[in-house]
């Protein structure tokens, strides 16, 4: 870091805190703020720039991130030891800030090299999926996928692999209600996902989540590229594996008959992931990704924000951008559901940030959420969806999900996302099949330490003065390259086989 660069970052003139760029010792003068630190402050953490009385609001991004639990002097260290979350009124101002989107003319819109499926949908990858209706068939599904990948796939160079999407439920559950509906939407979403060139669904036979029930509910028809079987009807594990391998062998020739061709970027649906790992998330990677989303939306595409607990406290920033008050109200309905859900389970919405988030400088869920919401860019909120519900609106949308990343992304992919951008400040090794996952580092230190897992370093926004718009352009360009087949870091390492995690709600019976 150059000596000429300021040692803190001010995000808004109305804020009463600044963010440290590096570890700062006690007694350090902050030149631009005319304050002296009262204690040492770690990198990415907050320093009070004026006296803050007990019970007074602490502001960052020109938004309330919490309230002081004690008097804090000018230059004092603000963190979990003296900052707490409290309820306060927010003005949802439904649709008051919605404005016309500046779409690019169709002839000027970006393109990528993707696969055009027979139903007209666009794919960025070409996998065959082995889906399971129940945990009882998980091992058989894995054996099938492993056998094909090991012994057969080499003869089919246009197929990216066979993926066993296994999970831990499907029985011991009610055959109706939110949990059952979540699982069925997720399985249906994967079954119809364009990044699969063929699907084999494997069940046990006696489970609550019957394959036939799923097919009937969603109008799915069996065919050469969509096959089903159960272990009980087939005659046991060995016969199931042998039959499953044979079924996929029969799918492979057609799945291999694909060629990439130019497809408009308007057919990309981008999953936006990770609320905020550290204090830099809301300063570098998240707003940069937001700028990339704005570009994607201008090109007619779709960005999907999720992780409802991690936009909590920032939801009013999204309702203002809703295209209609009804869309904004749908988001608040999901917020209220989460408040009830956490209370019912004797939790609270402020159970985030995680220990790693706090070490990185985040104090409350309000602070985390304000940074997380930046991933959504600045365009209108055009739709709000339940978990794994098919996304039908273009533009910037929201899908309800937990903050747990693999679970959230599973829902986004089931909803139609064909590519993922995952911001991280602490470091993540996440990979996703069938949708490629790009990881955006929020800070240079972590990027350099984990470069083999990081696709883009957004830390240069702070370190080198790269603008948010320029960084967003770089992300968008790389997005098109990845959608066209260029492997992400996680793909190069083979990640993505174990990250299928449907959201489980409800009693285990």
N, C-alpha and C positions, 0 to 999 in steps of 0.2 A: 504494500500500500504506500503510495506516495505521501511524503511529509506535507505536501501542499493541500491534501484533501482534508475536509473537515472530519472530525473524529465522531460526530454524531449526525443523524439524519432527522430532519424535521419534515413530517408528512403533510402538515396543514398548519397554517398560521394560527388557527383557533385552538390547536392542541396545547395541553399543559404538560406534555412529556415529549422527549426526543429519544431516538433509538441509537444505541452505541454501535459503531462500526467495528470496534475491537475491544478487548478487555481494557478497562480504564481503572486506574488506581485512585484511592481516596485523595482528595485535595487537588485533583486535576481541574484546571480551568477550561470550561467549554466556551471558546471564544465567541462564537456566533450567538450564544445565549446569555452571556454575562452571568454565568453561575459557576460554582465550584462544587465538585462532587463531595458529598459528606462521607461516603464509603466507597469501596471498590465496587465496580459494576461489570458483570461479564458481557461479552459481545452479544449483540442482539437484544439486550434488555433495556429497560426504561429508566430515564432520569427525569425527575420533576424539574420543570423550568420555572416554577413559581410555587409559593407555599400552597399546599392543599390541605384544608381542614378535615377533621374526622367527619365522615358522612358526605363529603363533597364528591362530585363526579370527576373521574379521570377520563380525559378525552384523547383519543388517537384516531387518525383518519377523519377528524372533526366529528367523531361519534363517541358516545359513552361506551367505555369498555368495562366499567365497574366503579365502585365507590371506595374511598379510603376508609380503612378501619381504625386509623389513628392519624394524628396530625403529622404531615410530612413537610419538612422544610425544603426550601429551594435547593436543588442539587441532590435531593434524597433519592434513594433507590426504590423504585416501585415494582413490586412483584407479589407473589402469592402470600407473603407474610403480612402485607398491609393493604391488600386489595381484595374486595369481595364482590360477588354478583348480587344484585338486588333487582326486584321487579320494578319496572317503570313504564309509563305510558309511551307508546309509539304511535305515530300518525301514519297509517297505512296509505293514505292518499291514493286510493286505487286509480290507476291509469293516468294520474295527473302529469306524469313525465313521459308518457308514451309519445313517440314521434315517428314520422315516416322513415323507413329504412332506405338508405341510399344504395339500392341494388345496382350492380354493374350490368350493362347491357349483355344480353345472352352471348353475343359474338365475342365479347371481351372477357368472359368468365374463364377461370382456370380449368384445366383438365388433368386427369391422372390416367394411368394405364391400369385398368381393372378388368375384371371378368364380368361379362354380361350373361346373367342366368336366363333360362328359358321363360321364366315368369316376368322378366323385365328388370329384376332387381340387380343392383351392382354389388360385386364382391371385391374385397381387397386381398383375400387369401382363398386357398382351395384345399380344405381339409375334408376328411370323412369322420363323422362323429359316431361314437358308441354311447348312447344315452341309457341311463338306468332309471326305471320307474321306482326303485326301492333300493335301500342299502344292501339288501340281501343278494343282489345281483352285481354288486360292485366288483368283487374279485374276478368273476367270470368276464366282465366287461374289460377289465384291465388285461387279463390274459389274452383276450381276443386282439386288443389293440397292440400289445407287445409282440405277439406272434406275427402280425401283419407287418408292423414297422421293422421288425428284425429280419424276416425271411422273404418278404414279398415286395415291399414298397419300392425297392431299388429299381424295379422294372417299370415304374410309373413316375417319371421325373416331374410331371406337372402337378402331382399331388403333394401337398406340403406335409402330410402326415395323417395318422389315424389317432384321434383323441378320445379317450375314455372319460366322459363327464360323469363322475360318480359323486354321490352325496350320502348323507347320513340319516335320511328320513324316508318317507314313503309308506310307512306302516306305523302302527301305534299312534295314530292320529285320527282326528275326526274326519269324516268324508264330506265335510262342508265347513265353511267359515274361512277366515283370513289365511290361516296357515296352509290349508289345502289349496285354496285359490292361488296363493303365491307360488306354490310348487308347480301347479299345473300351468300357470302362465309362463313360468321360467322354462319348463320343459318344452312347451309349445313354441316359445320364442327361439330356443336353440334348434328345435326340429325344423323350423322354417328359415333359419338364418342363412343368408346368401353365401356366407363364407364356408358353408358345408356343401360339398358336391355329392354327398350321400349320407344317409342316416340309418343306423341300426339301433333299434331300441330293445333293450333286454330287461325282462322282469323275472321275478321268481314265479309268480302265478297266483298266489293267494293274498297278496298285499291289498291294503286299502286303496292305494293309488293305482288302480287298474289301468293298463295300457289302453284297453278298449274304451274306458270312460274318457280318457284324454282324447282319443281319436274322435269320439262322438261329440265331445264338447266343442272341439275346434274345427270339426269338419275335415280332418286329415285323412287322406286316402293312402292305403298301402300301394306300393309300386316298385319298379326295379331299383330305384334309388332311395326308397324308404321302406325298410323291412322291419319286422318285429318278431320276437320270440320270447318264450318263457322257459326257465330252467326245468320246471316241473313237467311241462308238456313235451319238452325235447328229450328228457330222460336223464337228467343229471348234469353235473358240471362239465365232465369231459366231452360228452356229446354236444353240449351247448357251445363250448369253445370251438370244437371242430366245425360245427354247423355255422357258427358266427364267422369264423375265418373264411369259410366257403362263400357265405353271403357277401362279404366285403370283396373277395376276389371277383365276384360277379359284378360288383359296382365299379371296380377300379378302372376298367377300360373306358367307360363313359366319362367318369370323373376326370380321367387323364386327357380327354379330348377338349381341352380348354385353351384359349389363347387370350392374352391381354390385348385390349383395344382401348382407344381413347374414350373416356367417360367424363362427363361434366362433374366438377367438384360439387355441384349442387346435390349429388347423390351420395356424398359422404355424410355420415352421422357420427359425430365425435363425442365420445364419453369423456367428461371432464372430471378428474378424480384427485382426491386428497384435499382435505379441508385446509390444513396448514400444519406443517411440521415444526417450523421455527418462526421467529419474528421476521425473518426475511421473506417468508412465503408471500405475505401480503404486499411486499415492496417490489419483489423481482419477478419470480416465476408466475405467480397467480395473475397479476395484472398483465404480464406479457402474454400468457395464455389467453387472457380475456381479449387482448388486441388481436390475437390470431383467430379467435372465435368471431370477432367482428368482421374480419376479412372473409372467413368462411361463410358467414350469414350473408354478407354482401354478394358473395358468389352463389347464393341460393341454397347453401347447405344448412346443416343442423348441428347445434351444440347442445349437449345434455348435461346439465348440472344436477347433482344428487346430494346424498348425505345430509338428510334433513336436520339431524342434531347439530350439524356443523355449519348450518346457515342460521341457526337459532340466535336471535338478537339482531340479525341483519335482514330478516325477511321483509322489513319495511322498505328496504332499498330495491327489492324485487317487485313488490306489489305496485310501487309507483310506476314501474315500467311495463306492467301488464297491459296487453292490448285491450282488454275489457275488464270491468270490475269483477265479472264472474270468474275469469282466470285468476285474478288476484285472490279472490275469496277461496278458491280451491286450494291455493297454497296455504292460506291461514287455517283451513280445515285440517290439513295434514299436520301443521304445527300443533294445533289443539289435540289432535289424536296422539301425538308424541308426548305432550304434557300429561295426558291421562295414562298413557302406556307406561311411562317411567314412574309415575306416582303409584300405579297399580303394582309395580314390581319393586316398590320401596327404593326407588332411585331418584335422581334429579337430572335435569338437563345440563347442569354444570358438572357432570362427571367427566367431561372432557375439558381441557386438554389432558393428554396422557403425561406420565412422568418425563418422557423424552421431549414432548412439546414444551413442558415447563422449563426443562433444562435449556431449551433453545430460545427461551424468552417469552413464551406465551403464558398468560396468567389466568384468564377466564375464557369461557366459551364465547362470550361476546367479542373479545379480542380476536379469537381464532376465526369466528364466523365472518367478521368484517373483512378479514383478509381472504377467507375462502370464497366469499361472494364475488370477489374480483375476477375469478376464473370465467364468470359469465359475460364479461365484456360490458357493452353499453347499449346494445340493441334491445328491442321490446321482448318481454316475456310472452311467448305466443301460446303456450300450453302447459298444463300441469297434469302429471300422470301418476297412477299407482305403480307400485313396484312391478317391474317386468311387463308392464302394459305396453302394447304396441304403440310406438310413436307415429302419429299421423300428421302432425304439424311440422312445417319447416320453420327455420329460424332458431332462436334461443328458447329452450324448453327446460322444464324441471321434472325429474322423476323422483318420487319418494323412495328413500332407502335408509338403512342404518349408515353410520359413519364408518363402519368396518369395511375397509377397502375391497377385499376380495368379494364380500357379499354384495356391496354396492355395485361393483363392476359387473358381476354376474347378472344383476338385474338390468343394467344398462345395455349389455350385449343382448340379453333376451329381448329387450325392447327394440333392438334394431341397430345398435351402435356397431359400425364395422371398423372402427379404429379408436384407440384410447390414448389420451395424454394424461400422465400421472406426475404431478409436481411433488417434490420431496426435498426436505431440508435436513433431515436426519440420515437419509439414505434408505433406499428401498431396492429390493431385488425382484420385485413383482414382474411376472410375465403372464400373458393371457392368450389362450387359444380358444376360439379361432380368430380373435381380433388382435392385431399387433398393438403392443403397448410401448409408447415412447415415454421415457422418464426425463423430467426437466428438473435439474438441480437448482435450488434456490440460492446457494452460496458456493463460492469457488473452492473454499477449503474442503468441503465434503466432496465436491466434484472431482478434485484432484486425488482425493483419498480413494474414491470409488468409481474412477473413470470407466472401468470395464462394465459398469452397470448403468451409467448415466449417458443419455443421448445428447443432451444439450445443457450447457452451463449458462443459466440465467443470472448468475452472480456478477457477470460483467456489467449489469445495470448499475450496481453500486460501485464496483471496483474500477470500471473503465468509463463510466458515464454513457454507456449505450442507452439510447432512449427506449422506452417501453414500446413505442411503435415499431422501431427498428427490430427489436427483439421479437415482437409479434410476427413481423414479416419473415424472420428467419425460421420461427416455429412453423408458420404456414407453409413455407417452401419445403421444409423437411417432412411435414405432414403429407404433402403430395408425393414426395419420393417414397416414403414408407407405404403409402396406399398403392403405389405402383410396383411394389415388390421388394424394395430395399429393406433388408432385415434390421430390426431394432437390436439394441444391445441384449435385451432379454431373449429375443429369438435366436441370436447367435449362440447363446448359452443353452438353448433348449428349454427355457422355462415356459410354464403355462399348462402343464398337465394336471396339476393338483390345486388349481385356483378356482375351480367351479364350486361355489358356496351359496346355494339358494337360501334365502332368508327364512328362518324357521320362527313361526309365531304360534302360540297356543300351547295347550297342555299336551304332554306326552302321555298317551293313554295306556 
